[in-house]
Amino acid sequence: MKPNSVLATAVLLALFQFSVAPRAMAQSAAMHHTGKPVSAKKFDSLASRAIAAMRARAAQLGVTGVAVVSYAPGDTVQGWLSKMAVVGRMKDAPSATSKGNNLIGIAYAKSAEMADTLQNSGTASRPPMTGEFGWQGGVIGQGKTGHIIVAFSGGKSEDDVQVSRAGLAVLQPAL
């Protein structure tokens, strides 16, 4: 090989090492962290069990509302699998003194806040953004392969948190 060819080859190898290798290593590390993706069928089964636990806890507390369970694979929330269930009621109808409450919307707003902050709803160190309420009632946990986001809306904040924790307790060991 000519000296210029050796130099050109060395430069190309160095460029490859600094541009492609780190991405490949990061992808490999991410796959190691996230493991095998959870199938929709497996999540659906687990989500049904989690919602059943939430229904039972809500009944013990004497509350009704809406339960949402979500699983976001990986280190950051880029998408999720979710399941929602009405647990007795999905809204509080408007009245002469109240606009009413869409409990599905509130439960998803709690979930959206947690997806951004990776903290339980209503506990972020920043003010609520448009689309968020900053209300407690949702809990987030780290699973083996991603984030588990569970929210309930319909009771007092402390009751909503307890109902959500019942769902997280089912999902966290399995995901």
Protein Blocks (a to p, Z undefined) as FASTA:
>chain_A
ZZklmmmmmmmmmmmmmmmmmmmmmmmmmmmmnopaddfklmmmmmmmmmmmmmmmmmmn
opacdddddddedjbdcbdcdddddehiacdcddfkbgbjafklmmmmmmmmmmmnopae
hiacbdcdehiaoiahiacdddfkbccddddehiafklmmmmmmmmmmmmmmmZZ
